[in-house]
């Protein structure tokens, strides 16, 4: 099934977990969870 995974995916998108919240540190990693959620539609 892994070798055919692309044929099961119709579309995908990423959603920022904290939209509108500014990054407060020099790298943007301390005050935010992983940057985005991945959604996949089949």
C-alpha distance matrix in Angstrom:
0.0 3.8 5.4 5.3 6.2 9.7 9.8 9.4 12.3 15.7 17.8 18.4 21.7 23.5 26.4 29.2 29.9 33.6 34.5 38.1 38.7 40.1 39.1 42.1 41.5 41.4 37.6 36.5 34.6 37.0 37.5 34.1 30.8 27.7 28.4 25.9 23.2 20.0 19.2 16.1 16.5 14.1
3.8 0.0 3.8 5.4 5.1 8.5 10.0 10.0 11.8 15.5 16.8 16.9 19.9 21.3 24.4 27.0 27.7 31.4 32.4 35.9 36.3 37.5 36.2 39.1 38.4 38.1 34.3 33.4 31.5 34.0 34.8 31.4 28.2 24.9 25.7 23.4 21.1 17.9 17.8 15.1 16.2 14.6
5.4 3.8 0.0 3.8 5.8 7.9 9.2 10.6 12.5 15.8 17.4 18.0 21.2 22.9 26.3 28.9 30.1 33.6 34.3 37.7 38.3 39.3 38.0 41.0 40.2 39.6 35.8 35.1 33.5 36.3 37.1 33.7 30.8 27.3 27.7 25.5 23.4 20.0 19.9 16.9 17.7 15.8
5.3 5.4 3.8 0.0 3.8 5.6 5.6 7.2 9.6 12.7 14.9 16.1 19.6 21.9 25.2 28.1 29.4 33.0 33.4 36.9 37.8 39.0 38.1 41.3 40.8 40.4 36.7 35.7 34.3 37.0 37.5 34.0 31.1 27.7 27.7 25.1 22.8 19.2 18.4 15.0 15.1 12.7
6.2 5.1 5.8 3.8 0.0 3.8 5.4 5.4 6.9 10.5 12.1 12.8 16.1 18.3 21.5 24.4 25.7 29.2 29.7 33.2 34.1 35.4 34.6 37.8 37.4 37.2 33.5 32.3 30.9 33.6 33.9 30.3 27.4 24.1 24.1 21.4 19.0 15.4 14.6 11.4 12.0 10.2
9.7 8.5 7.9 5.6 3.8 0.0 3.8 5.4 5.4 8.3 9.8 11.0 14.5 17.0 20.5 23.5 25.3 28.7 28.7 32.0 33.2 34.4 33.7 37.1 36.8 36.4 32.8 31.6 30.7 33.6 33.9 30.2 27.6 24.2 23.6 20.9 18.8 15.1 14.2 10.9 11.2 9.7
9.8 10.0 9.2 5.6 5.4 3.8 0.0 3.8 5.7 7.7 10.5 12.7 16.4 19.4 22.6 25.9 27.6 31.1 30.9 34.3 35.7 37.1 36.7 40.2 40.1 39.8 36.3 34.9 34.0 36.9 36.9 33.2 30.5 27.3 26.6 23.6 21.3 17.5 15.9 12.2 11.4 8.8
9.4 10.0 10.6 7.2 5.4 5.4 3.8 0.0 3.8 6.5 9.3 11.2 14.9 17.8 20.7 24.1 25.4 29.0 29.0 32.5 33.9 35.6 35.4 38.8 38.9 39.0 35.5 33.8 32.7 35.3 35.1 31.3 28.5 25.5 25.1 21.8 19.1 15.4 13.4 9.6 8.5 5.6
12.3 11.8 12.5 9.6 6.9 5.4 5.7 3.8 0.0 3.8 5.6 7.5 11.2 14.3 17.3 20.7 22.3 25.8 25.6 29.0 30.5 32.2 32.0 35.5 35.8 35.8 32.4 30.6 29.8 32.6 32.2 28.4 25.9 22.8 22.0 18.7 16.2 12.4 10.4 6.7 6.0 4.6
15.7 15.5 15.8 12.7 10.5 8.3 7.7 6.5 3.8 0.0 3.8 7.2 10.8 14.3 17.1 20.7 22.7 25.8 25.1 28.4 30.3 32.0 32.3 35.9 36.5 36.6 33.4 31.4 31.1 33.8 33.1 29.3 27.1 24.2 22.9 19.5 17.1 13.6 11.0 7.7 5.6 4.7
17.8 16.8 17.4 14.9 12.1 9.8 10.5 9.3 5.6 3.8 0.0 3.8 7.1 10.8 13.6 17.2 19.4 22.4 21.5 24.7 26.7 28.3 28.6 32.3 33.0 33.1 29.9 27.9 27.8 30.6 29.8 26.0 24.0 21.2 19.5 16.2 14.1 10.8 8.5 6.1 5.4 6.9
18.4 16.9 18.0 16.1 12.8 11.0 12.7 11.2 7.5 7.2 3.8 0.0 3.8 7.2 10.2 13.7 15.8 18.9 18.3 21.7 23.3 25.0 25.1 28.7 29.3 29.5 26.4 24.3 24.0 26.8 26.0 22.3 20.3 17.4 15.8 12.4 10.4 7.1 5.5 4.4 6.1 8.9
21.7 19.9 21.2 19.6 16.1 14.5 16.4 14.9 11.2 10.8 7.1 3.8 0.0 3.8 6.7 10.1 12.7 15.5 14.6 17.9 19.7 21.3 21.6 25.3 26.1 26.4 23.5 21.2 21.2 24.0 23.0 19.3 17.6 15.0 12.9 9.5 8.2 5.9 5.4 6.8 8.9 12.2
23.5 21.3 22.9 21.9 18.3 17.0 19.4 17.8 14.3 14.3 10.8 7.2 3.8 0.0 3.8 6.7 9.3 12.1 11.7 15.1 16.4 17.9 18.0 21.6 22.4 22.9 20.0 17.5 17.5 20.2 19.2 15.5 14.0 11.5 9.1 5.8 5.5 4.7 6.3 9.1 11.9 15.3
26.4 24.4 26.3 25.2 21.5 20.5 22.6 20.7 17.3 17.1 13.6 10.2 6.7 3.8 0.0 3.8 6.2 8.8 8.3 11.9 13.3 15.4 16.1 19.6 21.0 22.0 19.4 16.5 16.6 18.8 17.1 13.5 12.4 10.8 8.3 5.1 5.2 6.7 7.9 11.3 13.8 17.5
29.2 27.0 28.9 28.1 24.4 23.5 25.9 24.1 20.7 20.7 17.2 13.7 10.1 6.7 3.8 0.0 3.8 5.5 5.5 9.0 9.8 11.7 12.3 15.8 17.3 18.6 16.2 13.0 13.5 15.5 13.6 10.2 9.8 8.9 5.9 4.4 6.6 9.3 11.3 14.8 17.5 21.2
29.9 27.7 30.1 29.4 25.7 25.3 27.6 25.4 22.3 22.7 19.4 15.8 12.7 9.3 6.2 3.8 0.0 3.8 6.1 9.5 9.3 11.9 12.4 15.4 17.0 18.9 16.7 13.2 12.9 14.1 11.8 8.4 7.5 7.8 6.2 5.3 6.7 10.3 12.2 16.0 18.7 22.3
33.6 31.4 33.6 33.0 29.2 28.7 31.1 29.0 25.8 25.8 22.4 18.9 15.5 12.1 8.8 5.5 3.8 0.0 3.8 6.3 5.6 8.6 9.8 12.6 14.8 17.1 15.6 11.9 12.4 13.1 10.2 7.5 8.3 9.7 7.9 8.3 10.4 13.9 15.7 19.5 22.1 25.8
34.5 32.4 34.3 33.4 29.7 28.7 30.9 29.0 25.6 25.1 21.5 18.3 14.6 11.7 8.3 5.5 6.1 3.8 0.0 3.8 5.6 8.4 10.5 13.7 16.2 18.1 16.8 13.3 14.7 15.8 13.0 10.6 11.7 12.4 9.7 9.6 11.7 14.6 16.0 19.6 21.8 25.6
38.1 35.9 37.7 36.9 33.2 32.0 34.3 32.5 29.0 28.4 24.7 21.7 17.9 15.1 11.9 9.0 9.5 6.3 3.8 0.0 3.8 6.2 9.4 12.2 15.3 17.2 16.7 13.4 15.5 16.3 13.3 11.8 13.9 15.1 12.3 12.9 15.4 18.2 19.7 23.2 25.3 29.1
38.7 36.3 38.3 37.8 34.1 33.2 35.7 33.9 30.5 30.3 26.7 23.3 19.7 16.4 13.3 9.8 9.3 5.6 5.6 3.8 0.0 3.8 6.6 8.9 12.1 14.6 14.3 10.8 12.7 12.9 9.8 8.9 11.7 13.5 11.3 12.9 15.6 18.9 20.9 24.5 27.0 30.7
40.1 37.5 39.3 39.0 35.4 34.4 37.1 35.6 32.2 32.0 28.3 25.0 21.3 17.9 15.4 11.7 11.9 8.6 8.4 6.2 3.8 0.0 3.8 6.2 9.3 11.5 11.8 8.7 11.5 12.0 9.5 9.5 12.8 14.3 12.1 14.4 17.6 20.7 23.0 26.5 29.2 32.9
39.1 36.2 38.0 38.1 34.6 33.7 36.7 35.4 32.0 32.3 28.6 25.1 21.6 18.0 16.1 12.3 12.4 9.8 10.5 9.4 6.6 3.8 0.0 3.8 6.0 8.0 8.1 5.1 8.1 8.9 7.3 7.7 11.2 12.6 10.8 13.8 17.4 20.3 23.2 26.6 29.6 33.1
42.1 39.1 41.0 41.3 37.8 37.1 40.2 38.8 35.5 35.9 32.3 28.7 25.3 21.6 19.6 15.8 15.4 12.6 13.7 12.2 8.9 6.2 3.8 0.0 3.8 7.0 8.4 6.5 8.9 8.3 7.1 9.2 12.9 14.9 13.8 17.1 20.5 23.6 26.5 30.0 33.1 36.6
41.5 38.4 40.2 40.8 37.4 36.8 40.1 38.9 35.8 36.5 33.0 29.3 26.1 22.4 21.0 17.3 17.0 14.8 16.2 15.3 12.1 9.3 6.0 3.8 0.0 3.8 5.6 5.2 7.3 7.0 7.6 9.9 13.2 14.7 14.1 17.7 21.2 24.1 27.4 30.6 33.9 37.3
41.4 38.1 39.6 40.4 37.2 36.4 39.8 39.0 35.8 36.6 33.1 29.5 26.4 22.9 22.0 18.6 18.9 17.1 18.1 17.2 14.6 11.5 8.0 7.0 3.8 0.0 3.8 5.9 8.3 9.2 10.7 12.3 15.2 15.8 15.0 18.7 22.3 24.8 28.2 31.2 34.6 37.7
37.6 34.3 35.8 36.7 33.5 32.8 36.3 35.5 32.4 33.4 29.9 26.4 23.5 20.0 19.4 16.2 16.7 15.6 16.8 16.7 14.3 11.8 8.1 8.4 5.6 3.8 0.0 3.8 5.5 7.8 9.8 10.4 12.7 12.7 12.0 15.7 19.3 21.5 25.1 27.9 31.4 34.5
36.5 33.4 35.1 35.7 32.3 31.6 34.9 33.8 30.6 31.4 27.9 24.3 21.2 17.5 16.5 13.0 13.2 11.9 13.3 13.4 10.8 8.7 5.1 6.5 5.2 5.9 3.8 0.0 3.8 6.1 6.9 6.9 9.7 10.2 9.2 12.9 16.5 19.1 22.5 25.6 29.0 32.3
34.6 31.5 33.5 34.3 30.9 30.7 34.0 32.7 29.8 31.1 27.8 24.0 21.2 17.5 16.6 13.5 12.9 12.4 14.7 15.5 12.7 11.5 8.1 8.9 7.3 8.3 5.5 3.8 0.0 3.8 6.0 5.8 7.5 8.0 8.6 12.3 15.5 18.2 21.7 24.8 28.4 31.4
37.0 34.0 36.3 37.0 33.6 33.6 36.9 35.3 32.6 33.8 30.6 26.8 24.0 20.2 18.8 15.5 14.1 13.1 15.8 16.3 12.9 12.0 8.9 8.3 7.0 9.2 7.8 6.1 3.8 0.0 3.8 5.8 7.9 9.9 11.1 14.6 17.5 20.6 23.9 27.2 30.7 33.8
37.5 34.8 37.1 37.5 33.9 33.9 36.9 35.1 32.2 33.1 29.8 26.0 23.0 19.2 17.1 13.6 11.8 10.2 13.0 13.3 9.8 9.5 7.3 7.1 7.6 10.7 9.8 6.9 6.0 3.8 0.0 3.8 7.0 9.9 10.5 13.7 16.4 19.8 22.9 26.4 29.7 33.0
34.1 31.4 33.7 34.0 30.3 30.2 33.2 31.3 28.4 29.3 26.0 22.3 19.3 15.5 13.5 10.2 8.4 7.5 10.6 11.8 8.9 9.5 7.7 9.2 9.9 12.3 10.4 6.9 5.8 5.8 3.8 0.0 3.8 6.5 6.9 9.9 12.6 16.1 19.1 22.6 25.9 29.2
30.8 28.2 30.8 31.1 27.4 27.6 30.5 28.5 25.9 27.1 24.0 20.3 17.6 14.0 12.4 9.8 7.5 8.3 11.7 13.9 11.7 12.8 11.2 12.9 13.2 15.2 12.7 9.7 7.5 7.9 7.0 3.8 0.0 3.8 5.9 8.2 10.2 13.6 16.6 20.0 23.4 26.6
27.7 24.9 27.3 27.7 24.1 24.2 27.3 25.5 22.8 24.2 21.2 17.4 15.0 11.5 10.8 8.9 7.8 9.7 12.4 15.1 13.5 14.3 12.6 14.9 14.7 15.8 12.7 10.2 8.0 9.9 9.9 6.5 3.8 0.0 3.8 5.9 8.0 10.8 14.3 17.4 21.0 24.0
28.4 25.7 27.7 27.7 24.1 23.6 26.6 25.1 22.0 22.9 19.5 15.8 12.9 9.1 8.3 5.9 6.2 7.9 9.7 12.3 11.3 12.1 10.8 13.8 14.1 15.0 12.0 9.2 8.6 11.1 10.5 6.9 5.9 3.8 0.0 3.8 7.3 10.0 13.3 16.6 20.0 23.2
25.9 23.4 25.5 25.1 21.4 20.9 23.6 21.8 18.7 19.5 16.2 12.4 9.5 5.8 5.1 4.4 5.3 8.3 9.6 12.9 12.9 14.4 13.8 17.1 17.7 18.7 15.7 12.9 12.3 14.6 13.7 9.9 8.2 5.9 3.8 0.0 3.8 6.5 9.6 13.0 16.3 19.6
23.2 21.1 23.4 22.8 19.0 18.8 21.3 19.1 16.2 17.1 14.1 10.4 8.2 5.5 5.2 6.6 6.7 10.4 11.7 15.4 15.6 17.6 17.4 20.5 21.2 22.3 19.3 16.5 15.5 17.5 16.4 12.6 10.2 8.0 7.3 3.8 0.0 3.8 6.5 10.0 13.3 16.6
20.0 17.9 20.0 19.2 15.4 15.1 17.5 15.4 12.4 13.6 10.8 7.1 5.9 4.7 6.7 9.3 10.3 13.9 14.6 18.2 18.9 20.7 20.3 23.6 24.1 24.8 21.5 19.1 18.2 20.6 19.8 16.1 13.6 10.8 10.0 6.5 3.8 0.0 3.8 6.6 10.2 13.3
19.2 17.8 19.9 18.4 14.6 14.2 15.9 13.4 10.4 11.0 8.5 5.5 5.4 6.3 7.9 11.3 12.2 15.7 16.0 19.7 20.9 23.0 23.2 26.5 27.4 28.2 25.1 22.5 21.7 23.9 22.9 19.1 16.6 14.3 13.3 9.6 6.5 3.8 0.0 3.8 6.8 10.2
16.1 15.1 16.9 15.0 11.4 10.9 12.2 9.6 6.7 7.7 6.1 4.4 6.8 9.1 11.3 14.8 16.0 19.5 19.6 23.2 24.5 26.5 26.6 30.0 30.6 31.2 27.9 25.6 24.8 27.2 26.4 22.6 20.0 17.4 16.6 13.0 10.0 6.6 3.8 0.0 3.8 6.7
16.5 16.2 17.7 15.1 12.0 11.2 11.4 8.5 6.0 5.6 5.4 6.1 8.9 11.9 13.8 17.5 18.7 22.1 21.8 25.3 27.0 29.2 29.6 33.1 33.9 34.6 31.4 29.0 28.4 30.7 29.7 25.9 23.4 21.0 20.0 16.3 13.3 10.2 6.8 3.8 0.0 3.8
14.1 14.6 15.8 12.7 10.2 9.7 8.8 5.6 4.6 4.7 6.9 8.9 12.2 15.3 17.5 21.2 22.3 25.8 25.6 29.1 30.7 32.9 33.1 36.6 37.3 37.7 34.5 32.3 31.4 33.8 33.0 29.2 26.6 24.0 23.2 19.6 16.6 13.3 10.2 6.7 3.8 0.0
